[in-house]
Amino acid sequence: MADLNGDQAERVVKEIAAAGEAAHAMVVDVADPESAQAVADTTAGMYGGHIVRL
């Protein structure tokens, strides 16, 4: 779960976990290309797959 508001992301992750699923909270500012790229890189590292470049 990526959101500009880290607290909101954490709340959503808790809801997802309560439903029996796995999730990870990350803070992202999509207006900042470096922030968006960091989320893409972290996600690729966590779940495998291709490296995403934005």
C-alpha angles and dihedrals in degrees: 000000000000121000138151087236108066093194091054091049090052092050091052091047089054090052091050091049091049087057089055098257132118124244140159127214121226132172115231136173104201090195087066112071092203092053092049091047091050090056091048091049093046092049092049090049093050098044104024123229132106125343108251120216119195 
